[in-house]
Amino acid sequence: MWLYATFLAFSLVLFTPLAALADEASDSFSRGVKAANTGDYKNALNYFLRVRELGLDKPVLDYNLGVAYYRLDRYDEARKAFTRLVAEPKFTHLAYFNLGLIANKVGDEHSASDWFLRTYQHSTNASLKALSAKALKRLGTDVKKSPAKKLKRLGTGVRKKPTKKWSGFVAANADYDSNVKQANEDLVGVVGESDTSFEIMGVGNYWLRGGRKDGVRLSFGANVQKYQTLNNYDFSQLHLGLSRFGRLGEWRMRFTGSWHESYLGGDNYQRIFGGEARGRYGLGDGKYLRLRYRLNYITATDTAFEALDGWRHQWRAGMQVSMSRYRFRSYYQLEVNDRNDRDNGIRFTSFSPTRHTVRAITSLRLDARWRMRLDARYRYSAYNDPSDISGVGSITRVDNQIRLGARLGRGFAKHWEAEGQYDYYDNSSNVDVYSYKRSVISLGINRVF
């Protein structure tokens, strides 16, 4: 359905003749159209870019550039091309529709509904209205109950949708844990008992100024997990963060300061202050380089956990590939800890690991409602100093951990999704108490807003 709708909308302009072009530009444009007709959008894009180099600046070229970028999953560039067309009366409603297609492809259903609704309410083209109505129905939007969108023209002549001030999500899960893990596994490993739990969480974001291109956002959240039997391991957390979004050359940047307050068994046990810098650089064809540095200062609010006091550094470098139906992410992360450790004069225990992590995540859109995510991670941990282990002696702890996960979600109403998730952990350690296997099964429901 989506491919058919996309093809029909694109076809309305793809074959438009350009009699006014100079011979070379006209020839390049014609070759681009022929390449697009055979599905060779990479060469089609090269021809259309050549036409632009020859000095052509016509709306029809922007439209065909948008088509080629879209077909090559270069959604940011396709969005820019179609956005330029919003101010062109002959292309406005086609631009709305295709901006809706792009928003849907990248998972922004709210924006997709908005663009399709604009198309439906303002276009006089019967075919385009019908396609928009079908798209809105699939997204759970009732066109008869939706208020008309008022379009305001800015000084540049381009209509721009304002940034949504509020966003976030709420979720509730029922979990089964085969081997209950304490809030920090470095303390005593795992409990060795199974239990069920109920978890609720929520996150809210509010734009104090601007948006993702240049703005400041306040974030806040909380989660609570209650076990049925092992109440000493009930866990909850509060979070507050302030982020600055902007650009640094070709990099899209975000700088964040944050505060976390953590509770175990109902008692406050840990406070974390953090700073983070992350950047994303577009490589073209839906590929992005992603970098992140995070610094945390951790302090125990309960003396029983004071060995965890100290600093944690995390450096991460990874790639992201976004295509029409899937997104793949992978990264390597180096983590260095400098904690207080534990030394009672008789026995020393290190709580300062250096960790190397490799992770890969694939997100798949199976159809309009079903989504799947597959997750695999390997982590190697070597502690900075030897620990005194009863019955063993002095030994430097080394862990190898594999974590595998699968998640399946289905949207069943606008902004609502039911999901099931399975995670498996296999942690091997040269200190036996820290070796374990663990399975966690979760069933839940969530809503984004």
PALO-589220 format. One record per residue (C-alpha): x, y, z; residue in one letter; chain; residue number from 1. Coordinates in nm, 3 decimals, always signed. Each point is the difference from the previous one (the first is absolute). Example, Ala and Ser with C-alpha at 12.3 -4.5 7.8 and 13.67 -1.06 7.14 Angstrom:
2
[[+1.230 -0.450 +0.780] "A" "A" 1]
[[+0.137 +0.344 -0.066] "S" "A" 2]
//
This chain:
449
[[+0.000 +0.000 +0.000] "M" "A" 1]
[[+0.268 +0.250 +0.100] "W" "A" 2]
[[+0.211 -0.078 -0.307] "L" "A" 3]
[[-0.304 +0.041 -0.224] "Y" "A" 4]
[[-0.094 +0.332 +0.160] "A" "A" 5]
[[+0.357 +0.123 -0.026] "T" "A" 6]
[[+0.026 -0.099 -0.367] "F" "A" 7]
[[-0.328 +0.165 -0.091] "L" "A" 8]
[[+0.086 +0.327 +0.169] "A" "A" 9]
[[+0.348 +0.009 -0.151] "F" "A" 10]
[[-0.128 -0.094 -0.345] "S" "A" 11]
[[-0.209 +0.315 -0.018] "L" "A" 12]
[[+0.312 +0.204 -0.066] "V" "A" 13]
[[+0.278 -0.241 -0.085] "L" "A" 14]
[[-0.078 +0.005 -0.372] "F" "A" 15]
[[-0.059 +0.375 -0.036] "T" "A" 16]
[[+0.186 +0.127 -0.310] "P" "A" 17]
[[+0.253 +0.279 +0.033] "L" "A" 18]
[[-0.016 +0.169 -0.337] "A" "A" 19]
[[+0.151 +0.320 +0.135] "A" "A" 20]
[[+0.326 -0.164 +0.103] "L" "A" 21]
[[+0.322 +0.037 -0.193] "A" "A" 22]
[[+0.091 -0.305 -0.206] "D" "A" 23]
[[+0.258 -0.146 +0.240] "E" "A" 24]
[[-0.217 +0.053 +0.307] "A" "A" 25]
[[-0.301 -0.143 -0.183] "S" "A" 26]
[[+0.200 -0.303 -0.104] "D" "A" 27]
[[+0.122 -0.061 +0.356] "S" "A" 28]
[[-0.353 +0.038 +0.132] "F" "A" 29]
[[-0.135 -0.248 -0.255] "S" "A" 30]
[[+0.273 -0.249 +0.089] "R" "A" 31]
[[-0.091 +0.045 +0.366] "G" "A" 32]
[[-0.364 -0.076 -0.072] "V" "A" 33]
[[+0.094 -0.312 -0.201] "K" "A" 34]
[[+0.227 -0.120 +0.282] "A" "A" 35]
[[-0.280 +0.056 +0.252] "A" "A" 36]
[[-0.244 -0.195 -0.221] "N" "A" 37]
[[+0.229 -0.304 +0.022] "T" "A" 38]
[[+0.042 +0.037 +0.376] "G" "A" 39]
[[+0.358 +0.125 -0.024] "D" "A" 40]
[[-0.049 +0.293 +0.237] "Y" "A" 41]
[[+0.369 +0.035 +0.076] "K" "A" 42]
[[+0.079 +0.094 -0.359] "N" "A" 43]
[[-0.324 +0.198 -0.024] "A" "A" 44]
[[+0.117 +0.213 +0.291] "L" "A" 45]
[[+0.337 +0.060 -0.165] "N" "A" 46]
[[-0.172 +0.120 -0.317] "Y" "A" 47]
[[-0.236 +0.231 +0.192] "F" "A" 48]
[[+0.290 +0.146 +0.197] "L" "A" 49]
[[+0.181 +0.060 -0.329] "R" "A" 50]
[[-0.304 +0.194 -0.124] "V" "A" 51]
[[+0.025 +0.219 +0.310] "R" "A" 52]
[[+0.371 +0.056 -0.061] "E" "A" 53]
[[-0.091 +0.127 -0.346] "L" "A" 54]
[[-0.198 +0.280 +0.162] "G" "A" 55]
[[-0.357 -0.131 -0.002] "L" "A" 56]
[[-0.206 +0.109 +0.301] "D" "A" 57]
[[-0.352 -0.118 -0.071] "K" "A" 58]
[[-0.258 -0.153 +0.238] "P" "A" 59]
[[-0.030 -0.309 -0.220] "V" "A" 60]
[[+0.371 -0.073 +0.056] "L" "A" 61]
[[-0.040 +0.032 +0.377] "D" "A" 62]
[[-0.288 -0.244 -0.022] "Y" "A" 63]
[[+0.200 -0.259 -0.191] "N" "A" 64]
[[+0.295 +0.046 +0.234] "L" "A" 65]
[[-0.238 -0.069 +0.286] "G" "A" 66]
[[-0.119 -0.316 -0.176] "V" "A" 67]
[[+0.354 -0.129 -0.050] "A" "A" 68]
[[+0.112 +0.080 +0.354] "Y" "A" 69]
[[-0.313 -0.170 +0.137] "Y" "A" 70]
[[+0.054 -0.315 -0.204] "R" "A" 71]
[[+0.360 -0.015 +0.122] "L" "A" 72]
[[-0.117 +0.029 +0.364] "D" "A" 73]
[[+0.173 +0.338 +0.035] "R" "A" 74]
[[-0.294 +0.141 +0.190] "Y" "A" 75]
[[+0.160 +0.319 +0.137] "D" "A" 76]
[[+0.092 +0.114 -0.351] "E" "A" 77]
[[-0.337 -0.105 -0.141] "A" "A" 78]
[[-0.173 +0.198 +0.277] "R" "A" 79]
[[+0.200 +0.313 -0.089] "K" "A" 80]
[[-0.089 -0.032 -0.369] "A" "A" 81]
[[-0.373 -0.040 +0.065] "F" "A" 82]
[[+0.000 +0.275 +0.264] "T" "A" 83]
[[+0.132 +0.243 -0.262] "R" "A" 84]
[[-0.305 -0.088 -0.211] "L" "A" 85]
[[-0.257 +0.085 +0.267] "V" "A" 86]
[[+0.004 +0.365 -0.114] "A" "A" 87]
[[-0.058 -0.096 -0.367] "E" "A" 88]
[[-0.380 +0.004 -0.062] "P" "A" 89]
[[+0.011 -0.276 -0.266] "K" "A" 90]
[[+0.197 -0.229 +0.231] "F" "A" 91]
[[-0.121 +0.092 +0.348] "T" "A" 92]
[[-0.240 -0.288 +0.059] "H" "A" 93]
[[+0.227 -0.258 -0.163] "L" "A" 94]
[[+0.276 +0.125 +0.227] "A" "A" 95]
[[-0.229 -0.040 +0.304] "Y" "A" 96]
[[-0.080 -0.357 -0.099] "F" "A" 97]
[[+0.360 -0.101 -0.058] "N" "A" 98]
[[+0.114 +0.166 +0.323] "L" "A" 99]
[[-0.260 -0.225 +0.163] "G" "A" 100]
[[+0.152 -0.305 -0.169] "L" "A" 101]
[[+0.346 +0.096 +0.128] "I" "A" 102]
[[-0.126 +0.056 +0.355] "A" "A" 103]
[[-0.168 -0.340 -0.007] "N" "A" 104]
[[+0.317 -0.170 -0.125] "K" "A" 105]
[[+0.207 +0.138 +0.287] "V" "A" 106]
[[-0.262 -0.096 +0.259] "G" "A" 107]
[[-0.136 +0.349 +0.075] "D" "A" 108]
[[-0.368 -0.089 -0.022] "E" "A" 109]
[[-0.116 +0.326 +0.158] "H" "A" 110]
[[+0.165 +0.210 -0.272] "S" "A" 111]
[[-0.113 -0.246 -0.268] "A" "A" 112]
[[-0.363 +0.039 +0.110] "S" "A" 113]
[[+0.038 +0.378 -0.002] "D" "A" 114]
[[+0.138 +0.012 -0.356] "W" "A" 115]
[[-0.259 -0.246 -0.136] "F" "A" 116]
[[-0.277 +0.197 +0.169] "L" "A" 117]
[[+0.124 +0.323 -0.161] "R" "A" 118]
[[-0.005 -0.176 -0.338] "T" "A" 119]
[[-0.351 -0.136 +0.052] "Y" "A" 120]
[[-0.147 +0.329 +0.120] "Q" "A" 121]
[[+0.162 +0.236 -0.250] "H" "A" 122]
[[+0.056 -0.195 -0.323] "S" "A" 123]
[[-0.252 +0.009 -0.284] "T" "A" 124]
[[+0.153 -0.308 -0.166] "N" "A" 125]
[[-0.242 -0.290 +0.054] "A" "A" 126]
[[+0.268 -0.269 -0.028] "S" "A" 127]
[[+0.228 +0.176 +0.248] "L" "A" 128]
[[-0.289 +0.050 +0.245] "K" "A" 129]
[[-0.090 -0.369 -0.023] "A" "A" 130]
[[+0.358 -0.110 +0.062] "L" "A" 131]
[[+0.027 +0.237 +0.295] "S" "A" 132]
[[-0.325 -0.133 +0.149] "A" "A" 133]
[[+0.128 -0.359 -0.026] "K" "A" 134]
[[+0.331 +0.097 +0.158] "A" "A" 135]
[[-0.179 +0.176 +0.287] "L" "A" 136]
[[-0.223 -0.301 +0.056] "K" "A" 137]
[[+0.304 -0.227 +0.033] "R" "A" 138]
[[+0.144 +0.243 +0.255] "L" "A" 139]
[[-0.324 +0.003 +0.200] "G" "A" 140]
[[-0.105 +0.358 -0.084] "T" "A" 141]
[[-0.366 +0.078 -0.066] "D" "A" 142]
[[-0.007 +0.271 -0.267] "V" "A" 143]
[[-0.361 +0.091 +0.085] "K" "A" 144]
[[+0.087 +0.079 +0.362] "K" "A" 145]
[[+0.331 +0.175 -0.066] "S" "A" 146]
[[+0.002 +0.381 +0.010] "P" "A" 147]
[[+0.111 +0.184 -0.312] "A" "A" 148]
[[+0.367 +0.094 -0.001] "K" "A" 149]
[[+0.059 +0.372 -0.026] "K" "A" 150]
[[+0.299 +0.074 -0.220] "L" "A" 151]
[[+0.201 +0.310 +0.082] "K" "A" 152]
[[+0.246 +0.144 -0.250] "R" "A" 153]
[[+0.336 +0.111 +0.135] "L" "A" 154]
[[+0.207 +0.286 -0.137] "G" "A" 155]
[[+0.195 -0.239 -0.222] "T" "A" 156]
[[-0.319 -0.125 -0.162] "G" "A" 157]
[[+0.046 -0.351 +0.147] "V" "A" 158]
[[-0.266 -0.140 +0.228] "R" "A" 159]
[[+0.161 -0.157 +0.303] "K" "A" 160]
[[-0.156 -0.227 +0.260] "K" "A" 161]
[[+0.092 +0.123 +0.350] "P" "A" 162]
[[+0.197 -0.224 +0.235] "T" "A" 163]
[[-0.224 -0.201 +0.231] "K" "A" 164]
[[+0.071 +0.127 +0.352] "K" "A" 165]
[[-0.083 -0.318 +0.193] "W" "A" 166]
[[+0.092 -0.362 -0.076] "S" "A" 167]
[[+0.073 -0.321 +0.187] "G" "A" 168]
[[-0.134 -0.344 +0.078] "F" "A" 169]
[[-0.150 -0.210 +0.278] "V" "A" 170]
[[+0.031 -0.378 +0.032] "A" "A" 171]
[[-0.108 -0.283 +0.229] "A" "A" 172]
[[+0.156 -0.348 -0.002] "N" "A" 173]
[[-0.046 -0.332 +0.175] "A" "A" 174]
[[+0.334 -0.184 +0.025] "D" "A" 175]
[[+0.130 -0.345 +0.085] "Y" "A" 176]
[[+0.366 -0.016 +0.109] "D" "A" 177]
[[+0.163 -0.343 +0.031] "S" "A" 178]
[[+0.290 +0.137 +0.208] "N" "A" 179]
[[-0.079 +0.331 +0.165] "V" "A" 180]
[[+0.276 +0.256 -0.041] "K" "A" 181]
[[+0.076 +0.264 +0.256] "Q" "A" 182]
[[+0.003 +0.363 -0.114] "A" "A" 183]
[[+0.380 -0.018 -0.032] "N" "A" 184]
[[+0.126 -0.349 -0.084] "E" "A" 185]
[[+0.352 +0.081 +0.123] "D" "A" 186]
[[-0.121 -0.012 +0.359] "L" "A" 187]
[[-0.102 -0.363 +0.050] "V" "A" 188]
[[-0.051 -0.132 -0.350] "G" "A" 189]
[[-0.354 -0.132 -0.028] "V" "A" 190]
[[-0.244 -0.132 +0.256] "V" "A" 191]
[[-0.038 -0.346 -0.148] "G" "A" 192]
[[-0.381 +0.001 +0.032] "E" "A" 193]
[[-0.275 +0.055 -0.252] "S" "A" 194]
[[-0.288 +0.242 +0.048] "D" "A" 195]
[[-0.261 +0.201 -0.185] "T" "A" 196]
[[-0.024 +0.378 +0.010] "S" "A" 197]
[[-0.209 +0.289 -0.123] "F" "A" 198]
[[+0.166 +0.309 -0.146] "E" "A" 199]
[[-0.133 +0.341 -0.100] "I" "A" 200]
[[+0.200 +0.280 -0.155] "M" "A" 201]
[[-0.048 +0.335 -0.161] "G" "A" 202]
[[+0.210 +0.262 -0.176] "V" "A" 203]
[[-0.093 +0.355 -0.091] "G" "A" 204]
[[+0.176 +0.258 -0.218] "N" "A" 205]
[[-0.073 +0.371 -0.024] "Y" "A" 206]
[[+0.163 +0.241 -0.244] "W" "A" 207]
[[+0.099 +0.314 +0.186] "L" "A" 208]
[[+0.122 +0.152 -0.326] "R" "A" 209]
[[+0.024 -0.100 -0.365] "G" "A" 210]
[[+0.023 -0.362 -0.114] "G" "A" 211]
[[+0.247 -0.273 -0.095] "R" "A" 212]
[[+0.185 +0.218 -0.248] "K" "A" 213]
[[+0.061 +0.275 +0.254] "D" "A" 214]
[[-0.171 -0.013 +0.337] "G" "A" 215]
[[-0.006 -0.080 +0.372] "V" "A" 216]
[[-0.203 -0.289 +0.141] "R" "A" 217]
[[-0.092 -0.100 +0.355] "L" "A" 218]
[[-0.042 -0.375 +0.066] "S" "A" 219]
[[-0.135 -0.176 +0.305] "F" "A" 220]
[[-0.101 -0.354 +0.080] "G" "A" 221]
[[-0.059 -0.270 +0.258] "A" "A" 222]
[[-0.029 -0.378 +0.015] "N" "A" 223]
[[-0.109 -0.237 +0.274] "V" "A" 224]
[[+0.048 -0.379 +0.007] "Q" "A" 225]
[[-0.169 -0.205 +0.273] "K" "A" 226]
[[+0.073 -0.370 +0.052] "Y" "A" 227]
[[-0.270 -0.236 +0.118] "Q" "A" 228]
[[+0.217 -0.176 +0.262] "T" "A" 229]
[[+0.353 +0.143 +0.007] "L" "A" 230]
[[-0.100 +0.347 +0.121] "N" "A" 231]
[[+0.358 +0.082 +0.109] "N" "A" 232]
[[+0.082 +0.031 -0.371] "Y" "A" 233]
[[-0.280 +0.239 -0.093] "D" "A" 234]
[[+0.160 +0.271 -0.209] "F" "A" 235]
[[-0.102 +0.354 -0.090] "S" "A" 236]
[[+0.168 +0.304 -0.152] "Q" "A" 237]
[[-0.063 +0.369 -0.064] "L" "A" 238]
[[+0.165 +0.188 -0.284] "H" "A" 239]
[[+0.037 +0.364 -0.105] "L" "A" 240]
[[+0.200 +0.128 -0.296] "G" "A" 241]
[[+0.061 +0.317 -0.200] "L" "A" 242]
[[+0.123 -0.025 -0.361] "S" "A" 243]
[[+0.132 +0.251 -0.251] "R" "A" 244]
[[-0.050 -0.094 -0.367] "F" "A" 245]
[[+0.190 +0.160 -0.286] "G" "A" 246]
[[+0.249 -0.045 -0.282] "R" "A" 247]
[[+0.377 +0.003 -0.010] "L" "A" 248]
[[+0.092 +0.022 -0.367] "G" "A" 249]
[[-0.157 -0.306 -0.161] "E" "A" 250]
[[-0.056 -0.170 +0.337] "W" "A" 251]
[[-0.337 -0.003 +0.176] "R" "A" 252]
[[+0.088 +0.039 +0.368] "M" "A" 253]
[[-0.165 -0.045 +0.337] "R" "A" 254]
[[+0.145 +0.097 +0.339] "F" "A" 255]
[[-0.175 -0.121 +0.316] "T" "A" 256]
[[+0.030 +0.042 +0.373] "G" "A" 257]
[[-0.195 -0.245 +0.217] "S" "A" 258]
[[-0.087 -0.114 +0.351] "W" "A" 259]
[[-0.114 -0.350 +0.105] "H" "A" 260]
[[-0.128 -0.109 +0.340] "E" "A" 261]
[[-0.022 -0.378 +0.056] "S" "A" 262]
[[-0.184 -0.207 +0.262] "Y" "A" 263]
[[+0.043 -0.366 +0.098] "L" "A" 264]
[[-0.251 -0.179 +0.220] "G" "A" 265]
[[-0.174 +0.333 +0.055] "G" "A" 266]
[[+0.315 +0.174 +0.132] "D" "A" 267]
[[+0.205 +0.264 -0.178] "N" "A" 268]
[[+0.341 -0.152 -0.072] "Y" "A" 269]
[[+0.169 +0.186 -0.289] "Q" "A" 270]
[[+0.017 +0.342 -0.168] "R" "A" 271]
[[+0.156 +0.059 -0.341] "I" "A" 272]
[[+0.090 +0.333 -0.161] "F" "A" 273]
[[+0.084 -0.025 -0.368] "G" "A" 274]
[[+0.118 +0.191 -0.302] "G" "A" 275]
[[-0.025 -0.121 -0.358] "E" "A" 276]
[[+0.100 +0.114 -0.348] "A" "A" 277]
[[-0.119 -0.183 -0.309] "R" "A" 278]
[[+0.030 +0.071 -0.370] "G" "A" 279]
[[-0.139 -0.141 -0.324] "R" "A" 280]
[[+0.160 +0.046 -0.342] "Y" "A" 281]
[[-0.185 -0.088 -0.322] "G" "A" 282]
[[+0.197 -0.212 -0.246] "L" "A" 283]
[[-0.276 -0.019 -0.263] "G" "A" 284]
[[-0.219 -0.291 -0.111] "D" "A" 285]
[[-0.161 -0.015 +0.345] "G" "A" 286]
[[+0.332 -0.059 +0.178] "K" "A" 287]
[[+0.113 +0.190 +0.308] "Y" "A" 288]
[[+0.308 +0.009 +0.218] "L" "A" 289]
[[-0.090 +0.037 +0.367] "R" "A" 290]
[[+0.234 +0.098 +0.286] "L" "A" 291]
[[-0.072 +0.038 +0.370] "R" "A" 292]
[[+0.191 +0.084 +0.318] "Y" "A" 293]
[[-0.165 -0.032 +0.341] "R" "A" 294]
[[+0.141 +0.092 +0.340] "L" "A" 295]
[[-0.172 -0.099 +0.327] "N" "A" 296]
[[+0.081 +0.083 +0.359] "Y" "A" 297]
[[-0.156 -0.265 +0.223] "I" "A" 298]
[[-0.057 +0.046 +0.372] "T" "A" 299]
[[-0.160 -0.242 +0.245] "A" "A" 300]
[[-0.280 +0.139 +0.215] "T" "A" 301]
[[+0.018 -0.316 +0.215] "D" "A" 302]
[[+0.332 -0.092 +0.164] "T" "A" 303]
[[-0.055 -0.367 -0.093] "A" "A" 304]
[[+0.071 +0.099 -0.362] "F" "A" 305]
[[+0.285 +0.246 +0.051] "E" "A" 306]
[[+0.239 -0.230 -0.190] "A" "A" 307]
[[-0.180 +0.117 -0.316] "L" "A" 308]
[[+0.093 +0.366 +0.053] "D" "A" 309]
[[+0.210 +0.146 -0.279] "G" "A" 310]
[[+0.021 +0.077 -0.371] "W" "A" 311]
[[-0.110 -0.181 -0.313] "R" "A" 312]
[[+0.112 +0.095 -0.354] "H" "A" 313]
[[-0.159 -0.145 -0.315] "Q" "A" 314]
[[+0.125 +0.058 -0.356] "W" "A" 315]
[[-0.214 -0.137 -0.283] "R" "A" 316]
[[+0.038 -0.007 -0.379] "A" "A" 317]
[[-0.249 -0.162 -0.234] "G" "A" 318]
[[-0.187 -0.008 -0.330] "M" "A" 319]
[[-0.367 +0.022 -0.088] "Q" "A" 320]
[[-0.160 -0.106 -0.328] "V" "A" 321]
[[-0.363 +0.100 -0.060] "S" "A" 322]
[[-0.190 -0.163 -0.286] "M" "A" 323]
[[-0.367 -0.010 -0.093] "S" "A" 324]
[[-0.095 -0.292 +0.224] "R" "A" 325]
[[+0.289 -0.043 +0.238] "Y" "A" 326]
[[+0.259 +0.184 +0.201] "R" "A" 327]
[[+0.333 -0.151 +0.103] "F" "A" 328]
[[+0.223 +0.140 +0.274] "R" "A" 329]
[[+0.333 -0.124 +0.127] "S" "A" 330]
[[+0.260 +0.143 +0.233] "Y" "A" 331]
[[+0.310 -0.058 +0.206] "Y" "A" 332]
[[+0.019 +0.146 +0.351] "Q" "A" 333]
[[+0.289 +0.040 +0.241] "L" "A" 334]
[[-0.092 +0.050 +0.365] "E" "A" 335]
[[+0.252 +0.097 +0.268] "V" "A" 336]
[[-0.093 +0.009 +0.369] "N" "A" 337]
[[+0.182 +0.157 +0.293] "D" "A" 338]
[[-0.208 -0.099 +0.304] "R" "A" 339]
[[+0.061 +0.014 +0.373] "N" "A" 340]
[[+0.032 -0.382 +0.018] "D" "A" 341]
[[-0.023 -0.182 +0.334] "R" "A" 342]
[[+0.288 -0.043 +0.246] "D" "A" 343]
[[-0.081 -0.097 +0.358] "N" "A" 344]
[[+0.364 -0.058 +0.095] "G" "A" 345]
[[-0.036 -0.375 -0.041] "I" "A" 346]
[[-0.145 -0.043 -0.346] "R" "A" 347]
[[+0.011 +0.221 -0.308] "F" "A" 348]
[[-0.266 -0.018 -0.273] "T" "A" 349]
[[+0.023 +0.192 -0.327] "S" "A" 350]
[[-0.316 +0.163 -0.140] "F" "A" 351]
[[+0.183 +0.178 -0.282] "S" "A" 352]
[[-0.029 -0.193 -0.327] "P" "A" 353]
[[+0.131 +0.098 -0.341] "T" "A" 354]
[[-0.253 -0.126 -0.252] "R" "A" 355]
[[-0.001 -0.054 -0.375] "H" "A" 356]
[[-0.343 -0.042 -0.161] "T" "A" 357]
[[-0.107 -0.085 -0.355] "V" "A" 358]
[[-0.370 +0.019 -0.082] "R" "A" 359]
[[-0.224 -0.034 -0.307] "A" "A" 360]
[[-0.371 +0.087 -0.019] "I" "A" 361]
[[-0.233 -0.057 -0.295] "T" "A" 362]
[[-0.347 +0.157 -0.006] "S" "A" 363]
[[-0.243 -0.139 -0.259] "L" "A" 364]
[[-0.336 +0.136 -0.116] "R" "A" 365]
[[-0.186 -0.318 -0.098] "L" "A" 366]
[[-0.310 +0.186 -0.121] "D" "A" 367]
[[-0.210 +0.302 +0.094] "A" "A" 368]
[[-0.056 -0.126 +0.357] "R" "A" 369]
[[+0.259 -0.266 +0.083] "W" "A" 370]
[[+0.357 +0.084 +0.101] "R" "A" 371]
[[+0.289 -0.216 +0.114] "M" "A" 372]
[[+0.336 +0.073 +0.161] "R" "A" 373]
[[+0.296 -0.237 +0.034] "L" "A" 374]
[[+0.284 +0.084 +0.237] "D" "A" 375]
[[+0.339 -0.166 +0.062] "A" "A" 376]
[[+0.274 +0.121 +0.235] "R" "A" 377]
[[+0.337 -0.128 +0.117] "Y" "A" 378]
[[+0.175 +0.159 +0.298] "R" "A" 379]
[[+0.348 -0.067 +0.138] "Y" "A" 380]
[[+0.077 +0.133 +0.351] "S" "A" 381]
[[+0.338 +0.001 +0.175] "A" "A" 382]
[[+0.022 +0.153 +0.347] "Y" "A" 383]
[[+0.279 +0.243 +0.069] "N" "A" 384]
[[+0.143 -0.162 +0.312] "D" "A" 385]
[[+0.015 -0.353 +0.147] "P" "A" 386]
[[-0.271 -0.083 +0.254] "S" "A" 387]
[[+0.038 -0.222 +0.306] "D" "A" 388]
[[-0.241 -0.291 -0.049] "I" "A" 389]
[[-0.076 -0.233 +0.290] "S" "A" 390]
[[+0.139 -0.348 -0.066] "G" "A" 391]
[[+0.170 +0.115 -0.320] "V" "A" 392]
[[+0.244 +0.274 +0.093] "G" "A" 393]
[[+0.088 +0.315 -0.193] "S" "A" 394]
[[-0.137 -0.001 -0.356] "I" "A" 395]
[[-0.083 +0.257 -0.266] "T" "A" 396]
[[-0.362 -0.049 -0.098] "R" "A" 397]
[[-0.072 -0.047 -0.372] "V" "A" 398]
[[-0.352 -0.042 -0.143] "D" "A" 399]
[[-0.132 -0.085 -0.344] "N" "A" 400]
[[-0.368 +0.071 -0.059] "Q" "A" 401]
[[-0.228 -0.077 -0.295] "I" "A" 402]
[[-0.346 +0.153 -0.016] "R" "A" 403]
[[-0.255 -0.087 -0.269] "L" "A" 404]
[[-0.340 +0.161 -0.035] "G" "A" 405]
[[-0.308 -0.003 -0.222] "A" "A" 406]
[[-0.300 +0.231 +0.012] "R" "A" 407]
[[-0.328 -0.017 -0.194] "L" "A" 408]
[[-0.247 +0.288 +0.008] "G" "A" 409]
[[-0.339 +0.062 -0.160] "R" "A" 410]
[[-0.182 +0.330 -0.025] "G" "A" 411]
[[-0.371 -0.045 +0.072] "F" "A" 412]
[[-0.122 +0.361 +0.022] "A" "A" 413]
[[+0.140 +0.342 -0.070] "K" "A" 414]
[[+0.318 +0.041 +0.209] "H" "A" 415]
[[-0.061 -0.329 +0.189] "W" "A" 416]
[[+0.210 -0.316 -0.027] "E" "A" 417]
[[+0.006 -0.342 +0.165] "A" "A" 418]
[[+0.338 -0.168 +0.025] "E" "A" 419]
[[+0.175 -0.316 +0.108] "G" "A" 420]
[[+0.372 -0.026 +0.073] "Q" "A" 421]
[[+0.248 -0.273 +0.087] "Y" "A" 422]
[[+0.355 +0.059 +0.126] "D" "A" 423]
[[+0.262 -0.265 +0.076] "Y" "A" 424]
[[+0.321 +0.060 +0.197] "Y" "A" 425]
[[+0.301 -0.229 +0.032] "D" "A" 426]
[[+0.269 +0.144 +0.230] "N" "A" 427]
[[+0.315 -0.204 +0.056] "S" "A" 428]
[[+0.255 +0.113 +0.260] "S" "A" 429]
[[+0.321 -0.130 +0.152] "N" "A" 430]
[[-0.168 +0.075 +0.334] "V" "A" 431]
[[-0.276 -0.260 +0.028] "D" "A" 432]
[[-0.251 +0.214 +0.190] "V" "A" 433]
[[-0.025 +0.232 -0.301] "Y" "A" 434]
[[-0.070 -0.273 -0.258] "S" "A" 435]
[[-0.366 -0.041 -0.090] "Y" "A" 436]
[[-0.260 -0.055 -0.268] "K" "A" 437]
[[-0.318 +0.201 -0.007] "R" "A" 438]
[[-0.318 +0.028 -0.207] "S" "A" 439]
[[-0.247 +0.288 +0.017] "V" "A" 440]
[[-0.343 -0.009 -0.169] "I" "A" 441]
[[-0.208 +0.320 -0.019] "S" "A" 442]
[[-0.352 +0.068 -0.124] "L" "A" 443]
[[-0.127 +0.354 -0.004] "G" "A" 444]
[[-0.177 +0.293 -0.154] "I" "A" 445]
[[+0.126 +0.350 -0.079] "N" "A" 446]
[[-0.125 +0.328 -0.137] "R" "A" 447]
[[+0.196 +0.281 -0.161] "V" "A" 448]
[[-0.123 +0.358 -0.004] "F" "A" 449]
//
